[in-house]
């Protein structure tokens, strides 16, 4: 089990990743939803969810799925969209509805075709006309790896890092909420990130031993 | 990289963080990018830190999506379906109402009739002994807007005195007052043709209005008006509007 964990973690190491700074798009004519997703804006996430979930829901329900199935594939599709935006892979004019539908539909077709669902009947299957370009699959692999990284954090680290990186609160606000000094928050944040780094370096060492 | 591979100083880490989050000042960023271009180890470290930051952000996005799903799950499907049905019903109702309004809306001729038709005020009724008490009795009904009763009485009298232009004209007026516009037309045609009658001009005007109401512009054009009559100009105005 430990070996599998180590292998999964090692895959989280960057291969061809290039750094996409968040400010490089400032001043460009990006769609508001792209800007919102890059900043993890919950309002934009909510708008996308409410606007495009019903279409995916209808598709999944018509193809032997349940409400929960529809939610699962739609959430996964939003995560793919979010990570593509983070990586700067989407053109600003891209239609989020069409993209979400395509990714969710293909994910659901994968489920339907799996051994556990062979009895299901697929009414709409036009995947041949609507193929994934491969980058979505790579993104989904990355999502799995990123989840693995997040799971390594303890609650205290998650609390501080989440407020700083996801909610984008400043150190003073986080410190005030926690009843500590800004310097303490800054130190906690640094140490938590270094824990992740140390784990990565440990895996590198393991890889050399196994390699 | 200016540091040991096993130790990423806090200051260096925070530079990477500021670069990834886009909060690094422009000048500092330009210097930093020069360093990045020259230092592969620094680039690798930066990419790894960005991946860790994305991992934290992903945790927050997933939490937000779970919350959105919880809210969405709490909204019963049936009520959402009913909202859809109600929206469809509202649209159908609106379309039907529009269609009914469209089909039942007054024609141009009916609008012009309503605009120009004023009932004849009738003749004075003598308070004392009358030469024609039956006529006067019906005239009282007419003035009381009991048009059906007046029409019945005058129609009966007209059978006995078919040559009476007064009876013919007011029977037509009672028919118009009762809303039987087509029923007034034959009487008005005769009354307007009797050019010797003092009622000829007015009969022609009401005949013109009756044809206009029916949308019968061809007959309306043939109604004979005395050019000196005030009705001639009004009829010309209406004909112009109809064109």
Boltz contact constraints between the chains, C-beta under 6 A:
constraints:
  - contact:
      token1: [A, 14]
      token2: [B, 47]
      max_distance: 6.0
  - contact:
      token1: [A, 14]
      token2: [B, 48]
      max_distance: 6.0
  - contact:
      token1: [A, 14]
      token2: [B, 51]
      max_distance: 6.0
  - contact:
      token1: [A, 17]
      token2: [B, 47]
      max_distance: 6.0
  - contact:
      token1: [A, 19]
      token2: [B, 46]
      max_distance: 6.0
  - contact:
      token1: [A, 19]
      token2: [B, 47]
      max_distance: 6.0
  - contact:
      token1: [A, 19]
      token2: [B, 50]
      max_distance: 6.0
  - contact:
      token1: [A, 21]
      token2: [B, 22]
      max_distance: 6.0
  - contact:
      token1: [A, 22]
      token2: [B, 21]
      max_distance: 6.0
  - contact:
      token1: [A, 22]
      token2: [B, 22]
      max_distance: 6.0
  - contact:
      token1: [A, 23]
      token2: [B, 22]
      max_distance: 6.0
  - contact:
      token1: [A, 40]
      token2: [B, 57]
      max_distance: 6.0
  - contact:
      token1: [A, 42]
      token2: [B, 64]
      max_distance: 6.0
  - contact:
      token1: [A, 45]
      token2: [B, 64]
      max_distance: 6.0
  - contact:
      token1: [A, 46]
      token2: [B, 68]
      max_distance: 6.0
  - contact:
      token1: [A, 49]
      token2: [B, 68]
      max_distance: 6.0
  - contact:
      token1: [A, 71]
      token2: [B, 69]
      max_distance: 6.0
  - contact:
      token1: [A, 75]
      token2: [B, 65]
      max_distance: 6.0
  - contact:
      token1: [A, 82]
      token2: [B, 61]
      max_distance: 6.0
  - contact:
      token1: [A, 146]
      token2: [B, 54]
      max_distance: 6.0
  - contact:
      token1: [A, 146]
      token2: [B, 55]
      max_distance: 6.0
  - contact:
      token1: [A, 146]
      token2: [B, 58]
      max_distance: 6.0
  - contact:
      token1: [A, 149]
      token2: [B, 55]
      max_distance: 6.0
  - contact:
      token1: [A, 150]
      token2: [B, 55]
      max_distance: 6.0
  - contact:
      token1: [A, 150]
      token2: [B, 59]
      max_distance: 6.0
  - contact:
      token1: [A, 161]
      token2: [B, 56]
      max_distance: 6.0
  - contact:
      token1: [A, 162]
      token2: [B, 60]
      max_distance: 6.0
  - contact:
      token1: [A, 165]
      token2: [B, 53]
      max_distance: 6.0
  - contact:
      token1: [A, 165]
      token2: [B, 56]
      max_distance: 6.0
  - contact:
      token1: [A, 165]
      token2: [B, 57]
      max_distance: 6.0
  - contact:
      token1: [A, 166]
      token2: [B, 57]
      max_distance: 6.0
  - contact:
      token1: [A, 166]
      token2: [B, 60]
      max_distance: 6.0
  - contact:
      token1: [A, 190]
      token2: [B, 10]
      max_distance: 6.0
  - contact:
      token1: [A, 196]
      token2: [B, 52]
      max_distance: 6.0
